[in-house]
């Protein structure tokens, strides 16, 4: 992530989620989610099983909503 366009604040939020052993990391920053997913192989040992979502996808997943966009 050092060579990515990730902002320090975004990384700090994710580190806070890791430190607190969160199950989910919810953000409106889809670009940040894509960056983490792109680097998932490198970050797997760090972020563990935290699932990253934007708020809409999180609600769809948790409420088992199938919405056609």
N, CA, C and O atoms as CSV, one atom per row, in Angstrom:
chain,resi,resn,atom,element,x,y,z
A,1,UNK,N,N,0.818,-1.190,0.000
A,1,UNK,CA,C,0.000,0.000,0.000
A,1,UNK,C,C,0.862,1.255,0.000
A,1,UNK,O,O,0.380,2.350,-0.290
A,2,UNK,N,N,2.138,1.090,0.327
A,2,UNK,CA,C,3.023,2.244,0.357
A,2,UNK,C,C,3.104,2.928,-1.000
A,2,UNK,O,O,3.257,4.148,-1.075
A,3,UNK,N,N,3.001,2.147,-2.078
A,3,UNK,CA,C,3.087,2.721,-3.415
A,3,UNK,C,C,1.719,3.039,-4.005
A,3,UNK,O,O,1.619,3.484,-5.148
A,4,UNK,N,N,0.671,2.810,-3.227
A,4,UNK,CA,C,-0.676,3.094,-3.730
A,4,UNK,C,C,-1.044,4.541,-3.431
A,4,UNK,O,O,-0.267,5.294,-2.843
A,5,UNK,N,N,-2.238,4.903,-3.848
A,5,UNK,CA,C,-2.725,6.265,-3.606
A,5,UNK,C,C,-3.531,6.356,-2.315
A,5,UNK,O,O,-4.291,7.305,-2.120
A,6,UNK,N,N,-3.369,5.382,-1.443
A,6,UNK,CA,C,-4.109,5.349,-0.184
A,6,UNK,C,C,-3.682,6.498,0.719
A,6,UNK,O,O,-2.493,6.758,0.906
A,7,UNK,N,N,-4.659,7.163,1.263
A,7,UNK,CA,C,-4.385,8.277,2.168
A,7,UNK,C,C,-4.055,7.741,3.561
A,7,UNK,O,O,-4.533,6.680,3.962
A,8,UNK,N,N,-3.236,8.489,4.285
A,8,UNK,CA,C,-2.834,8.080,5.633
A,8,UNK,C,C,-4.040,7.864,6.550
A,8,UNK,O,O,-4.057,6.927,7.347
A,9,UNK,N,N,-5.039,8.727,6.435
A,9,UNK,CA,C,-6.229,8.606,7.293
A,9,UNK,C,C,-6.976,7.303,7.019
A,9,UNK,O,O,-7.458,6.653,7.947
A,10,UNK,N,N,-7.071,6.919,5.739
A,10,UNK,CA,C,-7.743,5.668,5.395
A,10,UNK,C,C,-6.994,4.485,5.990
A,10,UNK,O,O,-7.600,3.581,6.565
A,11,UNK,N,N,-5.682,4.498,5.850
A,11,UNK,CA,C,-4.868,3.415,6.398
A,11,UNK,C,C,-4.997,3.360,7.913
A,11,UNK,O,O,-5.067,2.273,8.488
A,12,UNK,N,N,-5.028,4.507,8.561
A,12,UNK,CA,C,-5.181,4.562,10.019
A,12,UNK,C,C,-6.517,3.967,10.453
A,12,UNK,O,O,-6.581,3.253,11.453
A,13,UNK,N,N,-7.568,4.251,9.720
A,13,UNK,CA,C,-8.879,3.676,10.050
A,13,UNK,C,C,-8.856,2.158,9.927
A,13,UNK,O,O,-9.402,1.453,10.775
A,14,UNK,N,N,-8.222,1.656,8.870
A,14,UNK,CA,C,-8.144,0.211,8.694
A,14,UNK,C,C,-7.300,-0.419,9.797
A,14,UNK,O,O,-7.659,-1.472,10.322
A,15,UNK,N,N,-6.190,0.208,10.152
A,15,UNK,CA,C,-5.349,-0.298,11.241
A,15,UNK,C,C,-6.142,-0.336,12.551
A,15,UNK,O,O,-6.001,-1.270,13.341
A,16,UNK,N,N,-6.966,0.671,12.773
A,16,UNK,CA,C,-7.811,0.687,13.977
A,16,UNK,C,C,-8.778,-0.486,13.982
A,16,UNK,O,O,-9.017,-1.095,15.025
A,17,UNK,N,N,-9.331,-0.800,12.826
A,17,UNK,CA,C,-10.244,-1.943,12.718
A,17,UNK,C,C,-9.499,-3.250,12.983
A,17,UNK,O,O,-10.020,-4.141,13.653
A,18,UNK,N,N,-8.284,-3.361,12.456
A,18,UNK,CA,C,-7.469,-4.558,12.691
A,18,UNK,C,C,-7.143,-4.675,14.177
A,18,UNK,O,O,-7.308,-5.739,14.773
A,19,UNK,N,N,-6.688,-3.592,14.761
A,19,UNK,CA,C,-6.300,-3.585,16.176
A,19,UNK,C,C,-7.461,-3.991,17.079
A,19,UNK,O,O,-7.273,-4.708,18.062
A,20,UNK,N,N,-8.642,-3.535,16.744
A,20,UNK,CA,C,-9.830,-3.823,17.551
A,20,UNK,C,C,-10.539,-5.111,17.144
A,20,UNK,O,O,-11.622,-5.420,17.642
A,21,UNK,N,N,-9.918,-5.855,16.238
A,21,UNK,CA,C,-10.420,-7.165,15.803
A,21,UNK,C,C,-11.857,-7.089,15.282
A,21,UNK,O,O,-12.702,-7.916,15.623
A,22,UNK,N,N,-12.110,-6.087,14.454
A,22,UNK,CA,C,-13.442,-5.899,13.875
A,22,UNK,C,C,-13.728,-6.972,12.832
A,22,UNK,O,O,-12.812,-7.495,12.196
A,23,UNK,N,N,-14.982,-7.288,12.668
A,23,UNK,CA,C,-15.396,-8.225,11.624
A,23,UNK,C,C,-15.563,-7.514,10.290
A,23,UNK,O,O,-15.363,-8.110,9.232
A,24,UNK,N,N,-15.931,-6.231,10.346
A,24,UNK,CA,C,-16.234,-5.469,9.139
A,24,UNK,C,C,-15.494,-4.137,9.144
A,24,UNK,O,O,-15.196,-3.570,10.195
A,25,UNK,N,N,-15.209,-3.662,7.946
A,25,UNK,CA,C,-14.702,-2.312,7.756
A,25,UNK,C,C,-15.609,-1.676,6.718
A,25,UNK,O,O,-15.600,-2.083,5.557
A,26,UNK,N,N,-16.386,-0.691,7.119
A,26,UNK,CA,C,-17.377,-0.080,6.236
A,26,UNK,C,C,-16.928,1.328,5.898
A,26,UNK,O,O,-16.651,2.139,6.782
A,27,UNK,N,N,-16.861,1.606,4.591
A,27,UNK,CA,C,-16.415,2.913,4.124
A,27,UNK,C,C,-17.146,3.281,2.840
A,27,UNK,O,O,-17.545,2.413,2.064
A,28,UNK,N,N,-17.310,4.563,2.634
A,28,UNK,CA,C,-17.910,5.050,1.387
A,28,UNK,C,C,-16.869,5.197,0.288
A,28,UNK,O,O,-17.208,5.527,-0.848
A,29,UNK,N,N,-15.615,4.957,0.615
A,29,UNK,CA,C,-14.514,5.136,-0.325
A,29,UNK,C,C,-14.282,3.849,-1.114
A,29,UNK,O,O,-13.462,3.012,-0.738
A,30,UNK,N,N,-15.023,3.708,-2.217
A,30,UNK,CA,C,-14.916,2.504,-3.041
A,30,UNK,C,C,-13.508,2.339,-3.617
A,30,UNK,O,O,-13.050,1.216,-3.832
A,31,UNK,N,N,-12.838,3.436,-3.862
A,31,UNK,CA,C,-11.466,3.386,-4.378
A,31,UNK,C,C,-10.537,2.728,-3.352
A,31,UNK,O,O,-9.660,1.944,-3.715
A,32,UNK,N,N,-10.734,3.048,-2.089
A,32,UNK,CA,C,-9.944,2.445,-1.019
A,32,UNK,C,C,-10.216,0.946,-0.929
A,32,UNK,O,O,-9.287,0.154,-0.777
A,33,UNK,N,N,-11.474,0.560,-1.021
A,33,UNK,CA,C,-11.833,-0.862,-0.982
A,33,UNK,C,C,-11.152,-1.603,-2.128
A,33,UNK,O,O,-10.600,-2.685,-1.927
A,34,UNK,N,N,-11.189,-1.031,-3.317
A,34,UNK,CA,C,-10.553,-1.673,-4.478
A,34,UNK,C,C,-9.047,-1.795,-4.281
A,34,UNK,O,O,-8.452,-2.800,-4.669
A,35,UNK,N,N,-8.425,-0.782,-3.681
A,35,UNK,CA,C,-6.985,-0.829,-3.424
A,35,UNK,C,C,-6.650,-1.965,-2.462
A,35,UNK,O,O,-5.687,-2.701,-2.679
A,36,UNK,N,N,-7.436,-2.109,-1.406
A,36,UNK,CA,C,-7.203,-3.184,-0.437
A,36,UNK,C,C,-7.420,-4.543,-1.104
A,36,UNK,O,O,-6.620,-5.460,-0.922
A,37,UNK,N,N,-8.489,-4.671,-1.868
A,37,UNK,CA,C,-8.766,-5.939,-2.538
A,37,UNK,C,C,-7.668,-6.286,-3.540
A,37,UNK,O,O,-7.297,-7.451,-3.683
A,38,UNK,N,N,-7.153,-5.277,-4.227
A,38,UNK,CA,C,-6.076,-5.487,-5.208
A,38,UNK,C,C,-4.811,-6.005,-4.523
A,38,UNK,O,O,-4.059,-6.785,-5.108
A,39,UNK,N,N,-4.583,-5.572,-3.291
A,39,UNK,CA,C,-3.389,-5.959,-2.536
A,39,UNK,C,C,-3.687,-7.016,-1.474
A,39,UNK,O,O,-2.922,-7.187,-0.525
A,40,UNK,N,N,-4.788,-7.713,-1.641
A,40,UNK,CA,C,-5.244,-8.675,-0.631
A,40,UNK,C,C,-4.193,-9.734,-0.314
A,40,UNK,O,O,-4.034,-10.106,0.849
A,41,UNK,N,N,-3.478,-10.223,-1.311
A,41,UNK,CA,C,-2.464,-11.250,-1.064
A,41,UNK,C,C,-1.383,-10.749,-0.110
A,41,UNK,O,O,-0.925,-11.487,0.763
A,42,UNK,N,N,-0.981,-9.502,-0.279
A,42,UNK,CA,C,0.063,-8.920,0.563
A,42,UNK,C,C,-0.459,-8.575,1.954
A,42,UNK,O,O,0.298,-8.583,2.925
A,43,UNK,N,N,-1.742,-8.276,2.048
A,43,UNK,CA,C,-2.317,-7.788,3.306
A,43,UNK,C,C,-3.046,-8.853,4.117
A,43,UNK,O,O,-3.445,-8.588,5.251
A,44,UNK,N,N,-3.227,-10.032,3.572
A,44,UNK,CA,C,-4.046,-11.066,4.220
A,44,UNK,C,C,-3.586,-11.351,5.648
A,44,UNK,O,O,-4.417,-11.500,6.544
A,45,UNK,N,N,-2.277,-11.429,5.870
A,45,UNK,CA,C,-1.770,-11.712,7.213
A,45,UNK,C,C,-2.029,-10.555,8.174
A,45,UNK,O,O,-2.089,-10.755,9.387
A,46,UNK,N,N,-2.181,-9.352,7.637
A,46,UNK,CA,C,-2.392,-8.173,8.477
A,46,UNK,C,C,-3.867,-7.956,8.775
A,46,UNK,O,O,-4.259,-7.795,9.931
A,47,UNK,N,N,-4.692,-7.952,7.716
A,47,UNK,CA,C,-6.106,-7.630,7.931
A,47,UNK,C,C,-6.949,-8.847,8.299
A,47,UNK,O,O,-8.092,-8.705,8.736
A,48,UNK,N,N,-6.395,-10.023,8.127
A,48,UNK,CA,C,-7.113,-11.231,8.523
A,48,UNK,C,C,-8.426,-11.396,7.782
A,48,UNK,O,O,-8.472,-11.312,6.555
A,49,UNK,N,N,-9.493,-11.631,8.531
A,49,UNK,CA,C,-10.800,-11.919,7.933
A,49,UNK,C,C,-11.742,-10.718,7.931
A,49,UNK,O,O,-12.948,-10.878,7.748
A,50,UNK,N,N,-11.201,-9.518,8.132
A,50,UNK,CA,C,-12.059,-8.329,8.087
A,50,UNK,C,C,-12.655,-8.214,6.690
A,50,UNK,O,O,-11.940,-8.283,5.691
A,51,UNK,N,N,-13.958,-8.041,6.633
A,51,UNK,CA,C,-14.625,-7.888,5.342
A,51,UNK,C,C,-14.870,-6.405,5.090
A,51,UNK,O,O,-15.418,-5.701,5.938
A,52,UNK,N,N,-14.461,-5.946,3.922
A,52,UNK,CA,C,-14.611,-4.542,3.554
A,52,UNK,C,C,-15.866,-4.362,2.712
A,52,UNK,O,O,-16.103,-5.110,1.764
A,53,UNK,N,N,-16.664,-3.365,3.070
A,53,UNK,CA,C,-17.909,-3.081,2.367
A,53,UNK,C,C,-18.120,-1.574,2.269
A,53,UNK,O,O,-17.605,-0.798,3.073
A,54,UNK,N,N,-18.895,-1.187,1.258
A,54,UNK,CA,C,-19.484,0.146,1.321
A,54,UNK,C,C,-20.823,-0.051,2.044
A,54,UNK,O,O,-21.312,-1.178,2.114
A,55,UNK,N,N,-21.422,1.009,2.578
A,55,UNK,CA,C,-22.629,0.837,3.397
A,55,UNK,C,C,-23.780,0.122,2.690
A,55,UNK,O,O,-24.476,-0.686,3.305
A,56,UNK,N,N,-23.981,0.407,1.427
A,56,UNK,CA,C,-25.092,-0.222,0.693
A,56,UNK,C,C,-24.878,-1.724,0.554
A,56,UNK,O,O,-25.787,-2.514,0.807
A,57,UNK,N,N,-23.665,-2.116,0.147
A,57,UNK,CA,C,-23.378,-3.548,-0.004
A,57,UNK,C,C,-23.442,-4.271,1.336
A,57,UNK,O,O,-23.864,-5.425,1.402
A,58,UNK,N,N,-23.025,-3.596,2.401
A,58,UNK,CA,C,-23.109,-4.195,3.727
A,58,UNK,C,C,-24.566,-4.492,4.091
A,58,UNK,O,O,-24.885,-5.587,4.555
A,59,UNK,N,N,-25.441,-3.514,3.877
A,59,UNK,CA,C,-26.859,-3.729,4.188
A,59,UNK,C,C,-27.467,-4.819,3.324
A,59,UNK,O,O,-28.251,-5.639,3.803
A,60,UNK,N,N,-27.105,-4.826,2.057
A,60,UNK,CA,C,-27.620,-5.883,1.174
A,60,UNK,C,C,-27.200,-7.260,1.667
A,60,UNK,O,O,-27.999,-8.195,1.691
A,61,UNK,N,N,-25.950,-7.371,2.056
A,61,UNK,CA,C,-25.418,-8.646,2.532
A,61,UNK,C,C,-26.068,-9.057,3.853
A,61,UNK,O,O,-26.521,-10.192,4.000
A,62,UNK,N,N,-26.111,-8.146,4.793
A,62,UNK,CA,C,-26.620,-8.469,6.119
A,62,UNK,C,C,-28.132,-8.682,6.143
A,62,UNK,O,O,-28.637,-9.484,6.928
A,63,UNK,N,N,-28.840,-7.974,5.295
A,63,UNK,CA,C,-30.291,-8.110,5.279
A,63,UNK,C,C,-30.754,-9.086,4.201
A,63,UNK,O,O,-31.949,-9.307,4.005
A,64,UNK,N,N,-29.764,-9.668,3.503
A,64,UNK,CA,C,-30.042,-10.631,2.438
A,64,UNK,C,C,-31.008,-10.044,1.411
A,64,UNK,O,O,-32.007,-10.661,1.043
A,65,UNK,N,N,-30.682,-8.845,0.964
A,65,UNK,CA,C,-31.516,-8.121,0.000
A,65,UNK,C,C,-30.949,-8.345,-1.390
A,65,UNK,O,O,-29.750,-8.186,-1.619
A,66,UNK,N,N,-31.811,-8.711,-2.303
A,66,UNK,CA,C,-31.408,-8.868,-3.693
A,66,UNK,C,C,-32.051,-7.743,-4.482
A,66,UNK,O,O,-33.236,-7.804,-4.809
A,67,UNK,N,N,-31.269,-6.718,-4.786
A,67,UNK,CA,C,-31.792,-5.539,-5.468
A,67,UNK,C,C,-31.163,-5.462,-6.851
A,67,UNK,O,O,-29.955,-5.636,-7.014
A,68,UNK,N,N,-31.984,-5.205,-7.816
A,68,UNK,CA,C,-31.489,-5.009,-9.180
A,68,UNK,C,C,-31.220,-3.540,-9.370
A,68,UNK,O,O,-32.092,-2.703,-9.135
A,69,UNK,N,N,-30.006,-3.222,-9.796
A,69,UNK,CA,C,-29.650,-1.808,-9.993
A,69,UNK,C,C,-29.917,-1.390,-11.412
A,69,UNK,O,O,-29.681,-0.237,-11.771
